[in-house]
Amino acid sequence: MNKSYDVLFDTIRNTKIPVREQLYLRAFLHKAQKEKNFEEIVNGYKNYLHHSDEGLRHTYADSMIYAARKSRDSSLIGAAYLTKGFVYYGEKDHTMALDHYILAYDYLKHSEDAYQKYKVQYMIGHIKYYLGYYEDAIRLFKGCINYFKENHTRGYLNSLHSLGLCYNRMGNYGLSSEVNAMGLAEADRLKNHSMDTYFKHSEGINHYFRENYKLAIETLEVVVPTIADKGDFGNVSVGYFYIGRSYWALREPDRAISFLKKVDDIFNERDYLRPDLREGYELLMGHYENLGNQELQLYYIKQLLKADKVLGSTYRYLSGKIHKEYTHRELLQKESEIEALLADNKTSDARWGMATGALVLVAMVMAYRRYRDKRKFSNLMREINEGKPRPAKEVDFKPDDLDINPGVVQDILKQLEKFERGKDFLKEDLNLVKLAASFNANNKYLSRIINHYKGKGVVEYLNGLKVDHVIYLFTKQKIYRSYNYQSLAKEAGFSSVQRFVKAFKHRTGRSPAYFCKVLDEQETYPDGDSNTLSRA
């Protein structure tokens, strides 16, 4: 406990003895908690995250966020949300990853912590790459290369690798290969070979597109096992696909099929599939059709339908989010920066502006009062349509206060996520007891976990989900605005009209009828917000 944090961290990083590692992990976190050093508490949970089983990483990431928020340090909070995004990205859950990157961006955009800001830029670049916005991604990665080259070796090599991937997807295989070669040369110069395998993996894919199929197979078959050892199932799947595709081009279908099936195995286990890997299912369908094996042909038809559904929903969400939120935030930040510069140049014009402002102040106040309610409801609907988390009440819980096995916590959180996505909250008369029974969970544990992670009691949590569903119907299907309260209550799973109206007013501050009236007025007399809603 008398050792410095640096000494404790170096020991954690370098020891090969699990018992010793756990001892120093506990010592680091306990020392930070005893000293009430929030930055090091966050680092303590981050240490655990990087040295824990996959199932516990979300728990430690949530603890990081909790400790960071207690510090009220924007840079620390942004970094914690960024780490949580990394965890989701490692699972290839791009939807949740992007949500957390945008939260991180919001906290870091005015920070002086350039390193964390460029980490966010790097990860947003990967979302743009995944969506196919390669020009945008290249711009972001080049910015990261310029910064990380002088500040962080691994970040520099990662950014080079990502730039090469973009050039590959754009069909510029020569430039992609140049970047890969540069990456390997820089790795030698910097004596950091942590990314060598990935540069070679990228080059193997370049060989495939140049029709050097045998070289592609040789390169990828060497590096894929190493990548698999790192737990990077996404790049393993990509490697298997291009090995299989190369064998197919060499007219060795039996060998090709074995690798394409491995891509399908990963899809089944991890729900991971990239758009370019979709072609594998078309090859498998055609192969078994030619063999007359209708059973396997049908299986791969169903898998292709499943793949299209997953890709379609993921792309729609990510594409909308990246433009509506991240790009909008970028523009707002640039706007504020320019306004700040212009403000510095104002002198006598300021007095004249104040006089003019006084003359129109009354008119502005009156105008504001007229559209305030419309604005409030517009923001609420945009929040729901775009999937933003609802504001949660501050709950003074420490993660340790839960006193629940982290594995149990993680299991319940996953079930809650599935519960929300499947809209199971629409069942009538749902309560804590029934919800706990459906989760096969302890009532008390479930209640405490919802309180801690959702920031509200069980009843408020369930009612909020139901009301948001009704609001979503109001914005997407106008017919629901003409429904009576009894029909709406039944649609949302409320046991009575009174409970529905009470919950709706608690959520919005107004009755459902008034809410629908404001919606109708916005569409009849658009003030700019209705256009946003129609695109949501």
C-alpha positions as CSV (number, residue, x, y, z in Angstrom):
1,M,0.0,0.0,0.0
2,N,3.0,2.3,0.4
3,K,4.1,1.7,-3.2
4,S,3.3,4.3,-5.9
5,Y,0.5,3.7,-8.5
6,D,3.1,3.4,-11.2
7,V,4.9,0.6,-9.4
8,L,1.6,-1.2,-8.7
9,F,0.6,-0.8,-12.4
10,D,3.9,-2.0,-13.7
11,T,3.7,-5.1,-11.5
12,I,0.2,-5.8,-12.7
13,R,1.2,-5.5,-16.3
14,N,4.4,-7.6,-16.1
15,T,3.7,-10.4,-13.6
16,K,2.9,-13.8,-15.1
17,I,1.6,-15.2,-11.8
18,P,-2.2,-15.0,-11.5
19,V,-2.3,-14.9,-7.7
20,R,0.3,-12.1,-7.6
21,E,-1.7,-10.2,-10.3
22,Q,-4.9,-10.3,-8.3
23,L,-3.1,-9.2,-5.2
24,Y,-1.8,-6.1,-6.9
25,L,-5.1,-5.4,-8.7
26,R,-6.8,-5.3,-5.3
27,A,-4.0,-3.2,-3.7
28,F,-4.2,-0.6,-6.5
29,L,-8.0,-0.2,-6.2
30,H,-8.0,-0.2,-2.4
31,K,-5.2,2.4,-2.3
32,A,-7.2,4.7,-4.6
33,Q,-10.4,4.2,-2.8
34,K,-8.8,4.9,0.6
35,E,-7.2,8.1,-0.8
36,K,-10.5,9.1,-2.5
37,N,-8.5,9.6,-5.7
38,F,-11.2,9.3,-8.4
39,E,-8.8,9.3,-11.3
40,E,-6.9,6.3,-9.9
41,I,-10.2,4.6,-8.8
42,V,-11.1,4.7,-12.5
43,N,-7.7,3.3,-13.4
44,G,-8.2,0.6,-10.8
45,Y,-11.4,-0.6,-12.4
46,K,-9.8,-0.3,-15.8
47,N,-7.0,-2.5,-14.6
48,Y,-9.5,-5.1,-13.6
49,L,-11.3,-4.8,-16.9
50,H,-8.1,-5.5,-18.9
51,H,-7.3,-8.5,-16.7
52,S,-10.7,-10.1,-16.3
53,D,-12.9,-12.6,-18.1
54,E,-15.0,-11.3,-20.9
55,G,-18.2,-11.7,-18.9
56,L,-17.0,-9.2,-16.2
57,R,-15.8,-6.4,-18.5
58,H,-19.1,-4.5,-18.6
59,T,-19.4,-4.6,-14.8
60,Y,-15.9,-3.0,-14.4
61,A,-16.6,-0.5,-17.2
62,D,-19.8,0.5,-15.4
63,S,-17.9,0.9,-12.2
64,M,-15.4,3.2,-14.1
65,I,-18.3,5.4,-15.3
66,Y,-19.8,5.6,-11.8
67,A,-16.5,6.6,-10.2
68,A,-15.8,9.1,-13.0
69,R,-19.2,10.8,-12.7
70,K,-18.6,11.2,-8.9
71,S,-15.4,13.1,-9.8
72,R,-17.4,15.6,-11.9
73,D,-14.3,15.7,-14.2
74,S,-15.5,15.9,-17.8
75,S,-12.3,14.4,-19.2
76,L,-12.4,11.5,-16.8
77,I,-16.1,10.9,-17.5
78,G,-15.5,11.0,-21.3
79,A,-12.6,8.6,-21.0
80,A,-14.8,6.2,-19.0
81,Y,-17.6,6.2,-21.6
82,L,-15.0,5.7,-24.3
83,T,-13.7,2.6,-22.5
84,K,-17.2,1.2,-22.2
85,G,-17.5,1.8,-26.0
86,F,-14.3,-0.2,-26.5
87,V,-15.8,-3.1,-24.7
88,Y,-18.9,-3.1,-27.0
89,Y,-16.7,-2.6,-30.0
90,G,-14.6,-5.7,-29.0
91,E,-17.9,-7.6,-29.0
92,K,-18.6,-6.1,-32.4
93,D,-21.8,-4.5,-31.0
94,H,-21.3,-1.4,-33.1
95,T,-24.7,0.1,-32.1
96,M,-23.9,0.3,-28.4
97,A,-20.3,1.2,-29.1
98,L,-21.4,4.2,-31.1
99,D,-23.8,5.4,-28.4
100,H,-20.9,5.4,-25.9
101,Y,-18.5,7.1,-28.3
102,I,-20.9,9.9,-28.8
103,L,-21.4,10.3,-25.0
104,A,-17.6,10.3,-24.7
105,Y,-17.4,13.0,-27.4
106,D,-19.8,15.2,-25.6
107,Y,-17.7,15.2,-22.4
108,L,-14.4,15.5,-24.2
109,K,-15.1,18.0,-26.9
110,H,-14.2,21.0,-24.7
111,S,-11.4,19.1,-22.8
112,E,-7.7,19.9,-23.2
113,D,-7.0,16.1,-23.1
114,A,-6.0,15.7,-26.8
115,Y,-5.1,12.1,-26.4
116,Q,-8.6,11.1,-25.3
117,K,-10.2,13.3,-28.0
118,Y,-8.2,11.5,-30.7
119,K,-9.1,8.1,-29.3
120,V,-12.7,9.1,-29.8
121,Q,-11.9,10.3,-33.3
122,Y,-10.2,7.0,-34.0
123,M,-13.2,4.9,-32.9
124,I,-15.7,7.1,-34.7
125,G,-13.5,6.5,-37.8
126,H,-14.0,2.8,-37.4
127,I,-17.8,3.2,-37.3
128,K,-17.6,5.2,-40.5
129,Y,-15.4,2.6,-42.1
130,Y,-17.9,-0.1,-41.1
131,L,-20.7,1.9,-42.7
132,G,-18.8,2.4,-45.9
133,Y,-18.1,6.2,-45.4
134,Y,-14.5,5.6,-46.4
135,E,-13.6,9.2,-47.3
136,D,-14.8,10.4,-43.9
137,A,-13.0,7.6,-42.2
138,I,-9.7,8.4,-44.0
139,R,-10.0,12.1,-42.9
140,L,-10.3,11.0,-39.3
141,F,-7.6,8.4,-39.4
142,K,-5.1,10.8,-41.1
143,G,-5.7,13.2,-38.2
144,C,-5.0,10.4,-35.7
145,I,-1.8,9.5,-37.6
146,N,-0.5,13.1,-37.3
147,Y,-1.3,13.2,-33.6
148,F,-0.3,9.7,-32.5
149,K,3.0,9.7,-34.4
150,E,4.5,12.0,-31.9
151,N,2.4,11.0,-28.8
152,H,1.5,7.3,-28.8
153,T,3.2,4.5,-30.8
154,R,0.4,1.9,-30.6
155,G,-2.2,4.5,-31.6
156,Y,0.0,5.6,-34.5
157,L,0.4,2.0,-35.8
158,N,-3.3,1.3,-35.3
159,S,-4.2,4.4,-37.3
160,L,-1.9,3.4,-40.1
161,H,-3.5,0.0,-40.3
162,S,-7.0,1.5,-40.3
163,L,-6.0,3.8,-43.1
164,G,-4.8,0.8,-45.2
165,L,-8.2,-0.9,-44.6
166,C,-10.0,2.1,-46.0
167,Y,-7.9,2.2,-49.2
168,N,-8.6,-1.6,-49.6
169,R,-12.3,-1.1,-49.4
170,M,-12.1,1.7,-51.9
171,G,-10.3,-0.6,-54.4
172,N,-7.0,1.2,-54.1
173,Y,-5.0,-1.9,-53.3
174,G,-1.7,-0.4,-54.3
175,L,-2.0,2.4,-51.8
176,S,-3.3,0.0,-49.2
177,S,-0.2,-2.1,-49.7
178,E,2.0,1.0,-49.4
179,V,0.4,1.8,-46.1
180,N,0.9,-1.8,-44.8
181,A,4.6,-1.7,-45.8
182,M,5.0,1.6,-44.1
183,G,3.4,0.2,-41.0
184,L,5.8,-2.7,-40.8
185,A,8.7,-0.4,-41.4
186,E,7.6,1.9,-38.7
187,A,7.1,-1.0,-36.4
188,D,10.8,-1.9,-36.9
189,R,11.9,1.7,-36.4
190,L,9.8,2.0,-33.2
191,K,10.6,-1.5,-32.0
192,N,6.9,-2.2,-31.5
193,H,5.6,-5.2,-33.4
194,S,2.1,-5.4,-31.8
195,M,0.4,-4.7,-35.1
196,D,2.5,-6.7,-37.4
197,T,-0.1,-9.5,-37.6
198,Y,-2.8,-7.1,-38.6
199,F,-0.7,-5.4,-41.3
200,K,-0.1,-8.9,-42.8
201,H,-3.8,-9.8,-42.4
202,S,-4.7,-6.7,-44.4
203,E,-2.0,-7.5,-47.0
204,G,-3.5,-11.0,-47.4
205,I,-6.8,-9.5,-48.3
206,N,-5.0,-7.2,-50.8
207,H,-3.5,-10.4,-52.4
208,Y,-7.0,-11.8,-52.9
209,F,-8.2,-8.7,-54.7
210,R,-5.1,-8.7,-56.9
211,E,-6.0,-12.3,-57.8
212,N,-2.9,-13.6,-56.1
213,Y,-5.0,-16.3,-54.5
214,K,-2.3,-18.7,-53.4
215,L,-0.4,-15.9,-51.7
216,A,-3.6,-14.7,-50.1
217,I,-4.1,-18.2,-48.6
218,E,-0.5,-18.6,-47.4
219,T,-0.5,-15.2,-45.8
220,L,-3.9,-15.5,-44.1
221,E,-3.5,-19.0,-42.9
222,V,-0.3,-17.9,-41.0
223,V,-1.9,-14.9,-39.2
224,V,-5.4,-16.0,-38.5
225,P,-4.5,-18.4,-35.7
226,T,-2.5,-15.6,-34.0
227,I,-5.5,-13.3,-34.3
228,A,-7.7,-16.0,-32.9
229,D,-5.5,-16.3,-29.8
230,K,-6.1,-12.6,-29.2
231,G,-9.9,-13.2,-29.1
232,D,-10.5,-11.0,-32.1
233,F,-13.3,-13.1,-33.7
234,G,-14.2,-10.3,-36.2
235,N,-10.9,-10.4,-38.0
236,V,-10.8,-14.1,-37.7
237,S,-14.1,-14.3,-39.5
238,V,-12.8,-11.9,-42.2
239,G,-9.7,-14.0,-42.6
240,Y,-11.7,-17.2,-43.0
241,F,-13.9,-15.6,-45.6
242,Y,-11.0,-14.5,-47.8
243,I,-9.3,-17.8,-47.5
244,G,-12.5,-19.5,-48.5
245,R,-13.0,-17.1,-51.3
246,S,-9.5,-17.6,-52.6
247,Y,-10.0,-21.4,-52.7
248,W,-13.2,-20.9,-54.5
249,A,-11.4,-18.8,-57.1
250,L,-8.9,-21.6,-57.5
251,R,-11.8,-24.0,-58.1
252,E,-11.3,-25.9,-55.0
253,P,-14.9,-25.7,-53.7
254,D,-14.6,-28.4,-51.0
255,R,-11.8,-26.5,-49.3
256,A,-13.5,-23.2,-49.8
257,I,-16.8,-24.5,-48.1
258,S,-15.0,-25.5,-44.9
259,F,-13.8,-21.9,-44.4
260,L,-17.1,-20.3,-45.4
261,K,-18.8,-22.6,-42.8
262,K,-16.4,-21.2,-40.1
263,V,-17.7,-17.7,-41.0
264,D,-21.2,-19.0,-40.4
265,D,-20.2,-20.5,-37.1
266,I,-18.9,-17.2,-35.9
267,F,-22.1,-15.5,-37.0
268,N,-24.2,-18.0,-35.0
269,E,-22.0,-17.7,-31.9
270,R,-21.3,-13.9,-32.0
271,D,-24.0,-12.4,-34.3
272,Y,-21.1,-10.9,-36.2
273,L,-21.2,-10.4,-40.0
274,R,-19.7,-7.7,-42.2
275,P,-21.5,-6.8,-45.5
276,D,-18.7,-8.2,-47.7
277,L,-18.9,-11.5,-45.9
278,R,-22.6,-11.9,-46.9
279,E,-21.5,-13.3,-50.3
280,G,-20.4,-16.5,-48.5
281,Y,-24.0,-17.4,-48.0
282,E,-24.8,-17.0,-51.6
283,L,-21.9,-19.3,-52.5
284,L,-23.0,-21.9,-49.9
285,M,-26.6,-21.8,-51.2
286,G,-25.6,-22.3,-54.8
287,H,-23.2,-25.0,-53.8
288,Y,-25.8,-27.1,-52.1
289,E,-28.4,-26.4,-54.7
290,N,-26.0,-27.9,-57.3
291,L,-25.5,-30.9,-55.1
292,G,-29.3,-31.3,-54.7
293,N,-29.0,-31.0,-50.9
294,Q,-32.2,-29.1,-50.2
295,E,-31.9,-29.4,-46.5
296,L,-28.6,-27.4,-46.4
297,Q,-29.7,-25.1,-49.2
298,L,-32.7,-24.2,-47.0
299,Y,-30.5,-23.7,-44.0
300,Y,-28.3,-21.2,-45.8
301,I,-31.3,-19.4,-47.3
302,K,-32.5,-18.8,-43.7
303,Q,-29.1,-17.7,-42.6
304,L,-28.9,-15.2,-45.5
305,L,-32.3,-13.8,-44.5
306,K,-31.1,-13.5,-40.9
307,A,-27.9,-11.9,-42.1
308,D,-29.8,-9.3,-44.1
309,K,-32.0,-8.5,-41.2
310,V,-29.1,-8.0,-38.8
311,L,-27.1,-5.9,-41.3
312,G,-30.1,-3.9,-42.3
313,S,-31.2,-2.9,-38.8
314,T,-27.6,-2.2,-37.7
315,Y,-26.8,-0.1,-40.7
316,R,-30.0,2.0,-40.4
317,Y,-29.3,2.7,-36.8
318,L,-25.6,3.5,-37.1
319,S,-26.1,5.6,-40.3
320,G,-28.8,7.7,-38.7
321,K,-26.9,8.1,-35.4
322,I,-23.6,9.1,-37.1
323,H,-25.2,11.8,-39.1
324,K,-27.9,13.1,-36.7
325,E,-25.8,13.1,-33.6
326,Y,-22.0,12.9,-34.2
327,T,-21.9,15.1,-37.3
328,H,-24.3,17.6,-35.8
329,R,-22.1,17.8,-32.7
330,E,-19.0,18.4,-34.8
331,L,-20.8,21.3,-36.5
332,L,-21.9,22.8,-33.3
333,Q,-18.4,22.6,-31.9
334,K,-17.0,24.3,-35.0
335,E,-19.8,26.9,-34.8
336,S,-18.9,27.7,-31.1
337,E,-15.2,28.0,-31.9
338,I,-15.9,30.5,-34.8
339,E,-18.3,32.5,-32.7
340,A,-15.7,32.7,-30.0
341,L,-13.2,34.1,-32.5
342,L,-15.7,36.6,-33.8
343,A,-16.6,37.7,-30.3
344,D,-12.9,38.6,-29.6
345,N,-13.0,41.1,-32.5
346,K,-16.1,42.9,-31.4
347,T,-15.6,46.4,-29.8
348,S,-18.1,49.3,-30.2
349,D,-20.5,47.0,-32.1
350,A,-21.3,45.3,-28.8
351,R,-22.9,48.4,-27.3
352,W,-25.0,49.0,-30.4
353,G,-26.0,45.3,-30.3
354,M,-27.1,45.6,-26.7
355,A,-29.4,48.5,-27.5
356,T,-30.9,46.7,-30.4
357,G,-31.3,43.6,-28.4
358,A,-33.3,45.5,-25.7
359,L,-35.8,46.7,-28.3
360,V,-36.6,43.2,-29.5
361,L,-36.3,41.4,-26.1
362,V,-40.0,41.6,-25.4
363,A,-40.9,40.1,-28.8
364,M,-38.4,37.3,-28.3
365,V,-39.8,36.4,-24.9
366,M,-43.3,36.3,-26.4
367,A,-42.2,34.1,-29.3
368,Y,-40.3,31.8,-26.9
369,R,-43.4,31.3,-24.8
370,R,-45.4,30.4,-27.9
371,Y,-43.1,27.6,-29.1
372,R,-41.6,26.5,-25.8
373,D,-44.1,23.6,-25.4
374,K,-43.6,22.6,-29.0
375,R,-39.9,22.5,-28.5
376,K,-40.1,20.5,-25.4
377,F,-42.1,17.8,-27.0
378,S,-40.0,17.9,-30.2
379,N,-36.9,17.2,-28.1
380,L,-38.6,14.4,-26.2
381,M,-39.7,12.7,-29.4
382,R,-36.3,13.1,-31.0
383,E,-34.8,11.6,-27.9
384,I,-37.0,8.5,-28.2
385,N,-36.8,8.2,-32.0
386,E,-33.0,8.3,-32.0
387,G,-32.6,6.0,-29.1
388,K,-31.0,8.3,-26.6
389,P,-31.1,7.2,-23.0
390,R,-33.8,8.8,-20.9
391,P,-32.5,11.1,-18.1
392,A,-31.9,9.0,-15.0
393,K,-32.2,10.2,-11.5
394,E,-28.9,10.4,-9.6
395,V,-28.8,7.4,-7.3
396,D,-26.2,7.4,-4.6
397,F,-25.0,3.8,-5.0
398,K,-21.5,2.6,-5.0
399,P,-20.9,-0.5,-7.1
400,D,-19.6,-2.3,-4.1
401,D,-22.9,-1.5,-2.2
402,L,-24.8,-3.8,-4.4
403,D,-23.1,-6.7,-2.8
404,I,-24.1,-9.0,-5.6
405,N,-21.9,-11.4,-7.5
406,P,-20.7,-9.6,-10.7
407,G,-21.6,-12.6,-12.8
408,V,-25.2,-12.3,-11.6
409,V,-25.3,-8.6,-12.3
410,Q,-24.0,-9.1,-15.8
411,D,-26.5,-11.8,-16.5
412,I,-29.4,-9.6,-15.3
413,L,-28.2,-6.6,-17.3
414,K,-28.1,-8.8,-20.5
415,Q,-31.6,-10.0,-19.8
416,L,-32.9,-6.4,-19.3
417,E,-31.3,-5.4,-22.6
418,K,-33.1,-8.4,-24.3
419,F,-36.3,-7.5,-22.4
420,E,-36.2,-3.9,-23.8
421,R,-35.3,-4.8,-27.3
422,G,-38.0,-7.5,-27.5
423,K,-40.6,-5.0,-26.1
424,D,-41.6,-7.5,-23.4
425,F,-42.5,-4.6,-21.2
426,L,-45.8,-4.3,-23.1
427,K,-47.2,-7.3,-21.1
428,E,-50.1,-6.2,-18.9
429,D,-49.8,-6.2,-15.1
430,L,-46.1,-6.7,-15.3
431,N,-44.4,-6.1,-11.9
432,L,-41.2,-6.8,-10.0
433,V,-42.3,-10.3,-9.0
434,K,-43.3,-11.4,-12.5
435,L,-40.2,-9.8,-14.0
436,A,-37.9,-11.5,-11.6
437,A,-39.6,-14.9,-12.2
438,S,-39.2,-14.5,-16.0
439,F,-35.5,-13.7,-15.4
440,N,-35.1,-16.6,-12.9
441,A,-33.7,-13.9,-10.6
442,N,-33.9,-12.8,-7.0
443,N,-36.5,-10.1,-6.5
444,K,-34.3,-8.0,-4.3
445,Y,-31.3,-8.3,-6.6
446,L,-33.3,-7.3,-9.6
447,S,-34.8,-4.3,-7.9
448,R,-31.4,-3.1,-6.7
449,I,-29.8,-3.6,-10.1
450,I,-32.6,-1.6,-11.8
451,N,-32.2,1.1,-9.2
452,H,-28.5,1.3,-9.7
453,Y,-28.1,1.0,-13.5
454,K,-31.4,2.5,-14.7
455,G,-31.6,5.2,-12.0
456,K,-35.2,4.6,-11.0
457,G,-37.5,2.2,-9.3
458,V,-39.0,-0.8,-11.0
459,V,-42.5,0.7,-11.5
460,E,-41.1,3.9,-12.9
461,Y,-38.7,2.0,-15.2
462,L,-41.5,-0.2,-16.6
463,N,-43.9,2.7,-17.0
464,G,-41.3,4.8,-18.7
465,L,-40.7,2.1,-21.3
466,K,-44.5,1.7,-21.9
467,V,-45.0,5.5,-22.3
468,D,-42.0,5.8,-24.7
469,H,-43.6,3.1,-26.8
470,V,-46.8,5.0,-27.1
471,I,-44.9,8.2,-28.0
472,Y,-43.1,6.3,-30.7
473,L,-46.4,5.2,-32.1
474,F,-47.7,8.8,-32.0
475,T,-44.7,10.0,-34.1
476,K,-44.6,7.1,-36.5
477,Q,-48.3,6.2,-37.1
478,K,-50.7,9.1,-37.0
479,I,-53.7,6.7,-36.6
480,Y,-52.7,6.2,-33.0
481,R,-53.4,9.8,-32.2
482,S,-57.1,9.2,-32.7
483,Y,-57.2,6.2,-30.4
484,N,-59.1,6.7,-27.1
485,Y,-57.3,6.4,-23.8
486,Q,-58.6,2.9,-23.1
487,S,-57.2,1.6,-26.4
488,L,-53.8,3.3,-25.8
489,A,-53.6,1.9,-22.3
490,K,-54.3,-1.6,-23.6
491,E,-51.7,-1.2,-26.4
492,A,-49.0,-0.2,-23.9
493,G,-49.9,-2.9,-21.4
494,F,-51.4,-0.7,-18.6
495,S,-54.0,-2.3,-16.5
496,S,-56.2,0.8,-16.4
497,V,-56.7,4.1,-18.1
498,Q,-55.9,6.0,-14.9
499,R,-52.5,4.4,-14.6
500,F,-51.7,5.1,-18.2
501,V,-52.6,8.8,-18.0
502,K,-50.7,9.2,-14.7
503,A,-47.6,7.6,-16.1
504,F,-47.8,9.6,-19.4
505,K,-48.1,12.9,-17.4
506,H,-45.2,11.9,-15.2
507,R,-43.0,11.2,-18.3
508,T,-44.0,14.3,-20.4
509,G,-45.7,16.7,-18.1
510,R,-48.8,16.8,-20.2
511,S,-51.8,14.5,-21.1
512,P,-51.7,12.3,-24.2
513,A,-54.4,14.4,-25.9
514,Y,-52.4,17.6,-25.4
515,F,-49.3,15.8,-26.6
516,C,-51.0,14.7,-29.8
517,K,-52.4,18.2,-30.3
518,V,-48.9,19.7,-30.2
519,L,-47.7,17.0,-32.7
520,D,-50.6,17.9,-35.1
521,E,-49.8,21.7,-34.8
522,Q,-46.1,21.1,-35.6
523,E,-47.0,19.2,-38.8
524,T,-49.6,21.8,-39.8
525,Y,-47.3,24.8,-38.9
526,P,-43.8,23.5,-39.2
527,D,-41.2,25.5,-37.4
528,G,-38.2,23.4,-38.4
529,D,-38.5,20.7,-35.8
530,S,-41.1,18.7,-37.7
531,N,-38.7,18.1,-40.6
532,T,-36.3,16.5,-38.1
533,L,-39.1,14.3,-36.8
534,S,-40.1,13.2,-40.3
535,R,-36.6,12.0,-41.0
536,A,-36.1,10.2,-37.7
